[in-house]
Each structure stands twice: as structure tokens, then as C-alpha cells.
């Protein structure tokens, strides 16, 4: 009888890291690429055990009967219907009793296409057609349960060996993420990934002896951070005491395009920015209410912003997660650039 766990399983998480580890932090360090994908889990159970209306049934080949496969989002939603090709391949090729952690990826024009993943989630009944034209694959990096046991209390090295065994012969729909325990190799990866610009955002740093702790930020993620000049179009707080910046750039037709947000400013940073800010004199292309998540994430509710004349330029640090001219993650203020004008600012990418 395959091992059975309650589904969905809460994922282990990673906390941001600012620098490459050194000294004692390198003991047992395990490095993997940070994919610009959609975090997900794939589960397989024996037909008739668990599952719900989103399940996909497969024959299971010579692996011992029918298998129910489901694809779960990081927040525990069943997204099997949005990624039917992944669920169907799991049901057909994998044994019952597995919970695999990883990233859903879609490639397009030589790089990872995060927008295609989002469109798939919103496609509803059209997801099957998108799956045929732009198929997704699953980049696996951890095995939480095998057909025989719950592996979450086992060290990462043990789980990885079991993962490779489970996915051996599973075909191109399921791939196992590369890893290295060599710090010099990991640094070389960082340089190569940054130059390639194919949608790998940096590194995830784990411990070879670490257990899997659902919900805990026990891993680290080290992203590429480049600096860019941007135009300040709005702030939270007031002109006298700005808290965060909403930034953009002027496009080829002269429109101010929203491109991202910064994290909270320190008092000194606010003092540096204040001389660049002036009240709006006339119209402004942006609304004075900012919806979180587009771009950046400020929580779950809309936030009021104070619009400013889009004349001030600042320099920010941002990672490589850019979609349609916008940074998906919150950026970091570096310095004011009173020496630049908005027409000297280029879009991200």
C-alpha cells in the first residue's frame, strides 16, 4: 500500500539573502538555480485514495495500477486543470504515494515566460489548448514523500537521491533541477545565469543535511540585483515624508509607464529623495490608489499614494524578474539622481 499524506502539503520557503555565503555558512551548503517559474507541488495517490474533483486519473503503466495526480499551488489550491499536461504525465508515469516540490516552467523565445504561466491559470476551459501550444514542464527539486515513506524528516541529500530514483525514466515533462555543493561552481553559475538572461533569477541556498520544514523560511535565495535609473511618479506618505516610491519610465510616445515600487525608505533616504518631489501641477497618468501585486507586493489591500510630478530620477537595485516592462518584485532604493532627467531613463529588461 503506497504511503499516504494529507494534501495539500505546505511548502518550505526561502528568505532573501544579500550576499553569497562565506565562512561557516558554507559548511554543508547546497546550491540550486532560482527559476523564474510558478512554485507548485505534484502529488500522486492510488486510485480511490484521496483526491477530489480536480484530479487526473492514469493507468500507471506497470507501476501497479491506477494513479490519481494533482498539481497544487504554493497556497494549496488545486491547479491541475490549468496544467493538464503535467497532471496527466504524473498520473501516467509516476508511482502512487509521491509528493514532489518544484517549479512549473514555460519556455518561450529562448527564455522562461512567467506571463504564460499566469495566462494558463486564468484560462479556465482554454487551458487545454494552451497546454498543447505552449506546454509546461515541472522542474523538481525535492521529494517530500515516496511510495514507501514520509521523507520530510530525512536530510536533503537523502531526499535528492530518492527524487532522482522516482523520476528516472519519467520523460521530459519532469526534470530534476541541477545542484552543486562546490561554492566556486555556484559563483560561476551566478555569473553565467546573469549573463544569459534566460529567466534564472539567481541561486537557492540550502543545507545538505537540512530537513524539510513546511512553512519555515529555512532556505535562502540570492537574486541578481542590477541597478537602474527610474522616474518617480508617486510616493506613499507625503511629499515631506515619503515612505515608498512608485517608479516608472517615459516610453517612446511620451507616456509615463508604471514599472515598479521600492521598499520602505530610511529617514536618510527620504531626506535625499525629498528635493526631487513636487506636487502635481495639472493631470497625471496614474491613479492615486495603487493595487498591490502590479507590480510589487504591498500586502492584500489597495494603498493610497501621493502623485508627484514625474520629473525626479532615482537609482534602484532590482532583480531579473521583469515581465512586460515591469519588475514583479519590490525594488531597493540606492540613491537620488538629480543629475539625470526622465528622457535619460530606459525601460527595464
Buried (B, 14 or more C-beta within 10 A) or exposed (E): EBBBBEBBBEBBBBEEBEEBBEEEBEEBBBBBBBBBBBBBBBBBBBBEBBBEEBBBBBEBEEBEBBBBBBBBBBEEBBBBBBBBBBBBBBBBBBBBBBBBBBBBBBBEEEEBBBEBBEBBBEBEEEBEEBBEEBBBBBBBBBBBBBBEEBBBEBBBBBBBEBBEEBBEEBEEBBBBBEBBEEBEEBEEBBEEBBEEEEBBBBBBBBBBEBBBBEEEEBBBBBBBBEEBBBBBBBBBBEEEEBBBBBBBBBEEEEEBBBBBBBBBBEEEBBEBBBEBBEEBEEEBEBEEEBEBEEBBEBEEEEBEBBBBBBEBBBBBBBBBBBBEBBBBBBBBBBEBBEEBBBEEBEBBE
